């Protein structure tokens, strides 16, 4: 029939518009919040405006799996709530249009967004996390970790200083004091040098040119040694800045995560960075949480169909309450799993089962009430 098709298109358009508005606002808030938290690490690594744009893009990709479900819930609550407040839904029901006409398009749209979210959780979000690490490593490789005119300490036993950095990232006036070997500490002076990063060993390799190595003799030896060089490679371990070399569960591909879980099941935990349960939780989380948009639509639609004044303000309030309840329940269930009181699969699927039951109950109540 033409009327339901027209209504469906109208309803979907309203929900999509509000969803896009909500998505833009949520992404801006979340990216800004996380960017402020990451500024300390970025300043340590040294960054350009181009690096900042890259970091913002990657943060947006990583956060969209949380922003998209909340934005869809926001869109459903405000779009349908406005229609209910303006008596549009009452008029449609008077024309014989049933509850299914409102709910089915919302569920279809929610399932479509769930598929998009699934693609992000399985591929885009882990890839963005890996690219984030690579971007920070690239900044370190440029030598941004050492700010001209300031001393920079690496661990407790190494201290470096550069006088200035040229436009091509060539370092000038380099001094490094190394006490990693208490029996034989030394100081390196070099006129110039460049920095590269060995990703396999997490070392900054400083290729120094035209300098001297001054070796400090043992306490019972008054001799002094000086070695001149034209070219000298000096490695500085920056593992503390980059984190450990093994990938975190959230940075792994699904294949890597599954392989790690198989090794853990076989009793091999030598290459495991986190607690074994964290790998299982992340695996199930990637499958379970993409259902959030569909579940939010299932719960949000009957709530929004109630005719109330101030639909927009109430919609935003309900959006905050429902999203907070879902992610709080997920966090609490994961906490119970980490403590060993709940299997990882159950922890990740309990919020979905809870919201599905609530949504079905609300739809039945709305149907009995004749909404």
N, C-alpha and C positions, 0 to 999 in steps of 0.2 A: 504493500500500500504506500501511496505517496506521502501521506501525512507522517507515518513513523519514520520514513527515510529522511524527510526534511527535519523532523525533530532530532533524529540521531545525529545528523550533520551539525545542527545547531548546538546540541549538547556537547559533542566532541570538540567543536570549535571553541566553545566557552572554556572547557576544561583545559584544552591545550594552551590557550592564551594565558590563563592564570598559572598553569604549570610552568610555562617558559619564564614568566615574571618571577615566580618563586624560585626557579632554578638559578636564574641570574643573581638574585639577591643572596641566596644561600651560598652559592659558589664564591661570591665576593667576600662574604663574611668568613667562611671557612678558610679560604686561601689567605686572606689577610691575617687571620689569627695564627695559622701555621707558619706563615712567612715571618711574622714577628718573632715566633719561637725559634725559627731557624736562622735568624739574622746573625746570631753569635757565631755559628759555624761558618756562615757565608763570609763574614768579615775575616775570620781566621784564615779561610782559604783564599781570600782575595777574589773579587768578582767585578765584572763589567756590567753595563746595562744590558748587553746581549745575554750574558749569563743570567741576569735577573729575569728577563723575559722567559728564558728556558725553564728556570726554576718555577715560575708562576704557571707555565703551561703544564709542567709535570705534576705540580700540586693539584691543579684542577682535574687532571686525569685520575689521580689517586683518590680524590675526594668525591668524584661524581657518583660513586657507588653508594654513598650515604646521602648525597644531595638530591639525586634523582627520585628516590622513593618519597622523601619528605616533600619535595616540590610537587609531586603528583598528588599526594594527600592534600597539600595546600590548594592545588587546582580543583580537586573534587569538592572539597568543603566550601570553597568560595563560590565556585560556579553554581553548584546545585543549591547551596544556601541562599545565594542571591535570587535564583529562580523561585525558591520556596517563599522567601520574604516578599517578593513581588507578585505572589499569588499565581505565578505561571504554572506551577505544578498542580495546584488546585484546579485551575482551568483545564489543564490537560487531562486530569483524572475525570473531570466532569464530561469530557468528550469521549470517555471510554478507553483512554490510554492507560495500560496497566503498569505495575511496578517493573515488570521485566523490560519494558522499553527503556527505562532509565538505567537499570543495573547492568544489562548485557553489554551495552557499549562501553561502560566504565570498566567492566571486567576484561573485555577484549583489549582495550587500551592499556590496562594494567599488565596484562600478560605480555603484550608487545614490549612495554617498558621493562618487564622482568627479563625478557630475552636479551634486550640491550644491556641491562645490568649484568646478566650472566656473562656476556661477552667481555665486559670490562673486568669482572672478578677473575675470569679464567685467563685472560691474555693481557689486556691493556694495563690494568692496575699493577700486576707484578712487573711487567716490562717497564712501566714508568718508574717504579722503585729502583730497578736496576739502572735505568738511564740516569736517575738522580744521583746515584753513587758514582756513575761514570762522569757526570758533569762536575761533581765536586773534585774527583780525581784529576780531571782536566785542568781545573783551576789551580790545583796543587802543582800539577806538572808545569804550569806557566811560571811557577815561582811565587805565586801570590801568597803562599803560606808564610813567607818572610817579608815583612813590610820594611821598605827602605828607612834607614835611620833609627830602627828599633831592634833590640835584641830579641831573639826568638828561641825559647827553650824547647828541646825535644826530649821528653822524659826527664830524668833527674841528672843525667850525665853529659848532655850535649847542649851547646849554646852556639847560636849562629847570628851573624850580623852582616848586613850589606849596606853599603853607602848609598847606592842609587840603582834604579832599574831603567834601562833604555826603552824606547818605544818598541823595539823588537824583542823585548823580554830578556835582553842580555843584562846580567848582573855585574855591578862594578864595586870594587873595594870590599872584598869578601873576607870575613874572619870567622873561623869555626874552632871552638875549644871542645875537645873530646876527652872525657874522663871515664869512658866506658870500661877501660882497662886500668884499674887503680895502679898497677905496677908500671904502666908505661903511658901516662897521659901525654897529649900533644896538642899543639895549636897550628892551624893551617891559615896562611895568608895567601890571597890570590888577587891579581889585578882584575880579572874578569872571569865569567863563567856562565853556564846555562844549566837549567834544571829539566830533567825528564823524570817520568814516573814508571817504575817497574811494577806493573799491576800484580804479577805473580808473587812478588815478595813484599809488596806494600812499602817499597823504599823509594825515597827521593834520591835520584842519582845526580849529584852535582858534578858536572864536567868543568873542572877548574883549569885555568890557564895562567902561566907566568906567575909562579908563586913559590913559597917556601913552606916546609914542614919543620916545626920546631919541636923536638922531642925532649921531654923532661926526664932526666936520669933518675934512677932509684935513689932512695934516701941516703944510702951509703956510698953513692958514686957522685963525684963532683964534676963529671964530664958533661959537656953540652953538645948536642947534636943538631945540625941544621941540614936539611936536604932541599936543594932547589929542584924545581921541576918546570917543564914547559906545558905538560898536560897531566892532570891527575883526576881520577874519578873517586868521589867520596860519597858513600851511601849513608842516608839518614832514614832510620825507620820511622814511618809515620802511621803505623798500624793503630796507634791510639787515637789519631785524628779520623781515620777512615772506619774504625771498627775492626773486628776480627775478619779474617780472610774468608771464612765460610759464610755463605749466604744465609740470611734470616729466612724463616719459613715464608713470610709475605713477599720475598723477592724471588722465590723459586717458581719455575714453571710447574704446571700440573704433573708433567712427566717426572721432573726432579723431585717433587714432593712425594709422588707415589713411590718412586725408587727409594727415597729416604725412609718412608714408612715400612717398606719391605725389609730394609736393612735393620731397622729398629725391631721389627717383629722377629727377625732372625737372631737378635741379640747383639748386633753390631752397632754400638753407639760412639765409636771412635771419632767420627766426623760430624757428630751432632752438636750444633751450637747451643740450641735452647733445650728446655725440658722436652722429652719425647712427646708428651701430651700436646704441646703447642703445635706440633706438626699435624697431628690428627685433627685438632680443632680447626686449624687453618684450612685443611682439606675439606672438611664438612661445611665450614663457614662459606667457602666459595660456591658451594652448591645450594646451600639453604637460604642465605640472605638475599639472593636475587629475586626471591618470591615476594619480597617486601612490597613492591609497588602494587601487585595484584591484591595482596592482603589488605593494604592500606585502602585501596579502592573499595574492597568488599566491606570494610568497617566504616569507611567515611561516607559512602553514599547514603545509607539509611539514616545516619546521624544528621547529615546536611539537609535531608528532605523535610525535617520538621520546620514548620513555619514559625520563625522567630524574628524579632526586631534586631537590628545590628548584626546582620548575617556575616558581614566581612570581619568584624572584630571577634565574633564568636567563632568563626571559621579559623582564624589565626590562633585563637586560644585552644581549640580542639586539636589543631594541627600540632601545636607544641606538646600538648598532653599525650596524644597518641604516639607520636614519634619518640618522646622521652620514655614512655612506658615500654615500647617495643625494644629499644636499645638498652634500657636498664635491665629488662628481663633477660636479654641476650648476654649482657655483661655478667649478671648474677649467675646465670646458668654456666657460663664459661669459668667463672670463679669456682663454682662447685666442682666442675670437671678437673680443674687444675689441682684442687685439693684431694682429688681421687674419690669424690662422693657421687659422681655422675659420669656416665660414658660420654666421650666427645660428640658422638652422633646425636645423642639425646639432648645435650646442651645446646647444640646449634638449631635443632628442629623444634624444641619446646616453644620458643616465641611464635613460630609459624603456626603450630598446632593451636596455640592459645588464641591468636588473632583470627584464625579460620573459624574456630568455635564461636567466638564473639560475633564475627561477621554474619555467620549463618543464623545465630540467635537474633540479631538485630533485624535481619531481613524477614524472618518469620514474624517478629513482632510488628514490623512495619506493614506486612501484608495483612495481618489480623486487624490492625488499626485502620486499614483502608487508605494508606498513604499513596 
